[in-house]
Amino acid sequence: MMPDNHQTKPFLRLDHVAFSYYSKLGEVKALNDINFTVEKGAFAALVGPSGCGKSTILSLISGLLKPIKGYITFYSDDFNAPRVGYMLQHDHLLEWRDVYHNITLGLEIQKKKNNENLELVDNLLEKYNLSNVKNQKPSALSGGMRQRIALIRTLATRPDLLLLDEPFSALDYQTRLTVSKDVHDIIKSEQKTAILVTHDISEAISMADVVFVLTKSPCIIKDTIPIEFEANGINREDIRKSSLFQVYFDKIWREMQDENTEK
């Protein structure tokens, strides 16, 4: 672990992280020099060109991959190793199990299906108005409902960090708007730290506290944009209608367009 001299330590720090993979053509550099921090309880978003390495960053943070250079450091007083929960593009609910037993699957795999954690499952189902579907099979549910169930399944394992890899990309536009708001509200209500990968600039702005704009591969962080609607007196329900939303959108769009046209 890299020593840190900062008095205020963030929840997560990436210092000069680089990553390469190997193909038939040899070494391919995916990440060049990634540096950013995420505060505890913050909701961060990564946006950038297709194939720039956004999902690779999540895999490095989760420990599925190891950087070839740099450090990924977690800081906390209440755990030694972070518990990481993943939400993917597809919900991966098992059709032969009902909703309740899909939610408890992670607990079964981790051998943590105890009374305390089952009580948490019941509380989450009740809190987010899902108790009425817990005995149904996933095939009976809409795509949006399935993603809500997938989030509750992830929360049941008590993660310290949630990684969301384009979890709404398979949904239609209207459902995507509703579900992304619900997922944001649940994550904030549960006071979880989260990092979202998305191609949708509007989605990043409406969900995140901070947006990191990535360059094309081998990528670096091109810009860090704090999203501050509440500080400007704008309620979350009115975010997409505000002039500030358009300011953020135009700024991120220009930076991504500049990146796409660079030679």
CORQUIGI-V862592 format. One record per residue. N is the residue number from 0. RES is the residue in one small letter. OMEGA is omega in whole degrees, -180 to 180 (999 if undefined). BURIAL is 1 if it has 24 or more other ideal C-beta (glycine too) atoms within 12 Angstrom, else 0. D_FIRST is the distance of its C-alpha to the first C-alpha in Angstrom with 2 decimals. Layout:
{{N,RES,OMEGA,BURIAL,D_FIRST} {N,RES,OMEGA,BURIAL,D_FIRST}}
This chain:
{{0,m,-179,0,0.00} {1,m,176,0,3.76} {2,p,-175,0,6.39} {3,d,-178,0,9.04} {4,n,-178,0,12.70} {5,h,178,0,14.40} {6,q,178,0,16.74} {7,t,-176,0,16.98} {8,k,176,0,13.87} {9,p,176,1,14.61} {10,f,-176,1,14.22} {11,l,177,1,12.36} {12,r,170,1,11.04} {13,l,-178,1,11.31} {14,d,172,1,10.85} {15,h,-177,0,13.22} {16,v,176,1,12.98} {17,a,180,1,15.72} {18,f,175,1,17.40} {19,s,171,0,20.62} {20,y,-174,0,22.95} {21,y,177,0,25.96} {22,s,178,0,29.61} {23,k,-179,0,32.94} {24,l,179,0,32.84} {25,g,-176,0,29.56} {26,e,176,0,26.14} {27,v,-179,0,25.96} {28,k,-177,1,23.31} {29,a,-180,1,22.59} {30,l,-173,1,19.87} {31,n,-174,1,19.88} {32,d,-173,1,17.54} {33,i,179,1,16.53} {34,n,170,1,15.46} {35,f,176,1,16.16} {36,t,176,1,15.39} {37,v,180,1,17.17} {38,e,179,0,18.38} {39,k,-180,1,18.96} {40,g,-179,0,22.37} {41,a,175,1,22.64} {42,f,-179,1,24.20} {43,a,177,1,22.96} {44,a,174,1,24.79} {45,l,176,1,24.17} {46,v,180,1,27.42} {47,g,-178,1,28.36} {48,p,176,1,30.65} {49,s,177,0,31.07} {50,g,-176,0,28.80} {51,c,177,1,26.37} {52,g,-178,1,23.28} {53,k,-179,1,23.06} {54,s,177,1,22.90} {55,t,178,1,20.40} {56,i,177,1,17.95} {57,l,180,1,18.62} {58,s,177,1,18.15} {59,l,180,1,14.68} {60,i,-178,1,13.75} {61,s,-178,1,15.48} {62,g,177,0,13.82} {63,l,175,0,17.24} {64,l,178,0,16.12} {65,k,178,0,13.17} {66,p,175,1,12.77} {67,i,175,1,14.16} {68,k,173,0,12.35} {69,g,-174,1,9.87} {70,y,171,1,6.94} {71,i,-171,1,7.88} {72,t,173,1,6.68} {73,f,177,1,9.31} {74,y,176,1,10.79} {75,s,177,0,13.76} {76,d,-169,0,15.85} {77,d,172,0,17.50} {78,f,179,0,15.25} {79,n,178,0,12.29} {80,a,-176,0,12.15} {81,p,171,1,14.04} {82,r,-173,1,17.52} {83,v,175,1,18.35} {84,g,-176,1,22.02} {85,y,166,1,23.56} {86,m,-175,1,26.93} {87,l,180,1,28.43} {88,q,179,0,31.60} {89,h,-174,0,33.66} {90,d,179,1,33.75} {91,h,172,0,34.14} {92,l,-179,1,36.33} {93,l,-172,0,38.31} {94,e,-179,0,41.99} {95,w,176,0,43.24} {96,r,177,0,41.33} {97,d,-175,0,42.34} {98,v,-177,1,40.05} {99,y,-177,1,39.19} {100,h,168,1,38.22} {101,n,-179,1,36.19} {102,i,-177,1,34.19} {103,t,-177,1,33.62} {104,l,180,1,32.64} {105,g,178,1,28.87} {106,l,178,1,29.46} {107,e,-178,0,31.57} {108,i,-179,0,29.00} {109,q,-178,0,26.32} {110,k,180,0,29.08} {111,k,-179,0,28.82} {112,k,-179,0,32.38} {113,n,-176,0,33.31} {114,n,-179,0,35.65} {115,e,-179,0,33.01} {116,n,176,1,31.47} {117,l,175,0,34.97} {118,e,176,0,36.01} {119,l,178,1,33.20} {120,v,180,1,34.56} {121,d,-180,0,38.05} {122,n,179,0,36.97} {123,l,178,1,35.22} {124,l,-180,1,38.31} {125,e,-176,0,40.58} {126,k,-175,0,38.60} {127,y,171,1,38.52} {128,n,180,0,42.07} {129,l,-178,1,41.30} {130,s,-176,0,43.01} {131,n,180,0,46.16} {132,v,-171,1,44.60} {133,k,180,1,42.59} {134,n,-179,0,45.32} {135,q,174,0,45.77} {136,k,-178,0,44.57} {137,p,-178,1,42.25} {138,s,-179,0,45.15} {139,a,-174,0,47.04} {140,l,175,1,44.43} {141,s,178,0,43.95} {142,g,179,1,40.91} {143,g,178,1,39.74} {144,m,180,1,40.20} {145,r,179,1,38.30} {146,q,175,1,35.21} {147,r,178,1,35.49} {148,i,179,1,35.66} {149,a,178,1,32.59} {150,l,178,1,30.66} {151,i,176,1,32.00} {152,r,179,1,31.00} {153,t,-179,1,27.38} {154,l,-179,1,27.53} {155,a,180,1,29.07} {156,t,176,1,25.81} {157,r,-180,1,24.32} {158,p,172,1,21.41} {159,d,-178,1,18.91} {160,l,176,1,18.79} {161,l,176,1,21.72} {162,l,-176,1,21.63} {163,l,-176,1,25.17} {164,d,-179,1,26.10} {165,e,-173,1,29.59} {166,p,-177,1,30.88} {167,f,-171,1,34.25} {168,s,-179,1,35.20} {169,a,-177,0,37.73} {170,l,174,1,39.61} {171,d,-170,0,42.63} {172,y,-176,0,42.37} {173,q,179,0,43.95} {174,t,-180,0,42.00} {175,r,179,1,38.76} {176,l,-177,0,39.48} {177,t,-175,0,40.21} {178,v,179,1,37.39} {179,s,176,1,34.68} {180,k,180,1,35.96} {181,d,-179,1,36.05} {182,v,177,1,32.50} {183,h,-176,1,31.28} {184,d,179,0,33.33} {185,i,-179,1,32.13} {186,i,179,1,28.42} {187,k,179,0,29.11} {188,s,180,0,31.34} {189,e,176,1,28.69} {190,q,179,0,26.18} {191,k,171,1,23.60} {192,t,-174,1,20.98} {193,a,174,1,22.02} {194,i,-178,1,21.58} {195,l,168,1,24.81} {196,v,-179,1,25.57} {197,t,171,1,29.23} {198,h,-172,1,31.87} {199,d,-179,1,33.96} {200,i,-180,1,33.63} {201,s,179,1,35.80} {202,e,179,1,33.69} {203,a,-178,1,30.49} {204,i,-175,1,32.36} {205,s,-177,1,34.01} {206,m,-166,1,30.94} {207,a,169,1,27.97} {208,d,179,1,27.00} {209,v,179,1,25.36} {210,v,175,1,25.96} {211,f,179,1,23.80} {212,v,-177,1,26.22} {213,l,173,1,25.03} {214,t,174,1,26.90} {215,k,-176,1,28.31} {216,s,-2,1,26.35} {217,p,-163,1,24.32} {218,c,167,1,23.28} {219,i,174,1,21.63} {220,i,-177,1,21.96} {221,k,-179,1,25.48} {222,d,175,1,25.89} {223,t,-173,1,24.59} {224,i,174,1,27.57} {225,p,179,0,27.59} {226,i,-167,1,30.30} {227,e,178,0,32.32} {228,f,-177,1,35.46} {229,e,180,0,35.58} {230,a,178,0,35.22} {231,n,175,0,38.30} {232,g,-179,0,40.24} {233,i,178,0,40.14} {234,n,-178,0,40.07} {235,r,-180,0,37.94} {236,e,-175,0,41.20} {237,d,-173,0,42.41} {238,i,-173,1,39.33} {239,r,180,1,40.75} {240,k,-173,0,44.07} {241,s,177,0,42.78} {242,s,179,0,43.12} {243,l,176,1,39.49} {244,f,-179,1,38.47} {245,q,177,0,40.42} {246,v,178,0,38.81} {247,y,-178,1,35.31} {248,f,-178,1,36.65} {249,d,-179,0,38.38} {250,k,-179,1,35.38} {251,i,180,1,33.06} {252,w,-180,0,35.98} {253,r,-179,0,36.75} {254,e,179,1,33.22} {255,m,177,1,33.16} {256,q,177,0,36.70} {257,d,-180,0,35.85} {258,e,-178,1,33.00} {259,n,-177,0,35.40} {260,t,179,0,38.01} {261,e,180,0,35.88} {262,k,999,0,36.72}}
